[in-house]
Amino acid sequence: MAVGVFDLFSIGIGPSSSHTVGPMRAAAVFAEELKSLGKLVDAAALRVDLYGSLAATGHGHGTMTAILLGLEGFHPELILPEEVEERLATIAETGTLQLAGAGEGAGIPLPYGVEDMVLRPLTILPRHTNGMTFTVSGADGEVLHSATFFSVGGGFIVREGEEDAALKELAESKKELPLPFRTAAELLGRCQSKGLSIGEIMFVNERASRTEAEIREGLLHIYSVMESCVEVSLRREGLLPGGLKVRRRAPDWHERLMKETRGQDPDYRDPKYWQEWVNLIALAVNEENASGGRVVTAPTNGAAGIIPAVLYYALHFAPGMDKATQADRDDVVVKFLLTAAAIGVLYKEQASISGAEVGCQGEVGSASSMAAAGLAEVMGGTPQQVENAAEIAMEHNLGLTCDPIGGLVQIPCIERNAIAAAKAINAAKMALWGDGSHRVSLDEVIVTMRETGKDMSSKYKETAMGGLAVNVVEC
């Protein structure tokens, strides 16, 4: 299917969309296939091979435990954090997983755990560095079912051997869209010919598969999950899991900011602290993501805090929002997310949002670009100014490497979201002070990002083999 707003903004668990959400989704698909083929009852042995980046940084990203949950039939958009903890504790205690056991049916108990997975960090499969193979055999050793999947970023998965079919399906589904686009030039052309904004173009395309009410309700639900993520994070204190001893800062920062407005309306936000509030939201979301909490991929988990932080700015600090009704605020949320998604489509179509494929420029850079576009649109920007905002934000994230310490989505990921959110706001403001004309196009920057990612050494693409990952002592 053509990439839509609910593909780019989906609900899942942390800490990584490509290393946690994607592998869980692939494992669940494999388990369901085994069950539908009628071979589940004959399953006697399971083997999971992880390749490339999944093997290199899987422990820090929760890849192995996510796969176990997927094999039990859980999907990232449905499983709750408490279910994660309960099932993983049971698997660790018993050394057995319930293959295809979520939902209806008890599944098949199979002795298997994290330590049984085969890690091949130096083996890169041709399609993508995030490869995984699932194999189930019977008691006689005969293979009952086997499949290889690739987690290509943002929670998206592709099965080996079906890449061409997937591309063909994508092309066919795009023909069904009223206003299809692949490049920013095409998108701007649609805006000009139809007299619509970028967000409105995306909305027209979304209506090909959903009603207006469903789109609006779905996007407001997405934002409510973003808000809940922040609320949960602000109630947590102490250290993040994983051994780096990274302290949660969001609760203390929130308390300090609230002291600055004590005696005021509890919803009041002092404009002079807008930067601190943006930082807070980004940190809160990514601290929750780092602890395996429930987040919205936007468009990835590693960059999940940028869009919520910039949208928070739009709702609390943009001109006129102090007098906005709830309906006005809901309109801002819908317009912002639709516009951001339209820009996200361009990155999915022309480049990548996978840190393991193009470095962090594909995750944090794409999210910053999407957020800048969303903010420029809700602040009254023309399509040309919105495209300019997206271009500025990505241009100044080019070359950003993915080198998390210990393979954990903590350092530099958490702070990087706050920095990128500020870049997005500045990019939008710069674009809005211009007339929309600029020397470098968004398409040129996206292609540059893709080519930079290809040229980038693999040790800087989520392998924990370079950069901060090797130059900073973990303990």
HELIX and SHEET records of a PDB file:
HELIX    1   1 VAL A    5  LEU A    8  1                                   4    
HELIX    2   2 SER A   17  VAL A   21  3                                   5    
HELIX    3   3 GLY A   22  SER A   36  1                                  15    
HELIX    4   4 LEU A   40  ASP A   42  5                                   3    
HELIX    5   5 GLY A   52  HIS A   61  1                                  10    
HELIX    6   6 THR A   63  LEU A   71  1                                   9    
HELIX    7   7 PRO A   81  THR A   94  1                                  14    
HELIX    8   8 VAL A  114  ASP A  116  5                                   3    
HELIX    9   9 GLU A  163  LYS A  175  1                                  13    
HELIX   10  10 ALA A  184  LYS A  194  1                                  11    
HELIX   11  11 ILE A  198  GLU A  206  1                                   9    
HELIX   12  12 GLU A  212  ARG A  235  1                                  24    
HELIX   13  13 ALA A  250  GLU A  260  1                                  11    
HELIX   14  14 PRO A  271  TYR A  273  5                                   3    
HELIX   15  15 TRP A  274  ALA A  290  1                                  17    
HELIX   16  16 ILE A  306  HIS A  316  1                                  11    
HELIX   17  17 MET A  321  LYS A  323  5                                   3    
HELIX   18  18 GLN A  326  GLN A  350  1                                  25    
HELIX   19  19 GLY A  355  VAL A  358  1                                   4    
HELIX   20  20 CYS A  360  GLY A  362  5                                   3    
HELIX   21  21 VAL A  364  VAL A  378  1                                  15    
HELIX   22  22 PRO A  383  GLU A  395  1                                  13    
HELIX   23  23 ILE A  405  GLY A  407  5                                   3    
HELIX   24  24 CYS A  413  LEU A  432  1                                  20    
HELIX   25  25 LEU A  442  ASP A  455  1                                  14    
HELIX   26  26 SER A  458  TYR A  460  5                                   3    
HELIX   27  27 LEU A  468  ASN A  471  1                                   4    
SHEET    1   A 2 SER A  10  ILE A  13  0                                        
SHEET    2   A 2 ARG A 294  THR A 297 -1                                        
SHEET    1   B 5 VAL A 118  ARG A 120  0                                        
SHEET    2   B 5 ALA A  45  TYR A  51  1                                        
SHEET    3   B 5 GLY A 131  SER A 137 -1                                        
SHEET    4   B 5 VAL A 143  GLY A 153 -1                                        
SHEET    5   B 5 PHE A 156  ARG A 159 -1                                        
SHEET    1   C 2 THR A  96  LEU A  99  0                                        
SHEET    2   C 2 ILE A 108  PRO A 111 -1                                        
END                                                                             
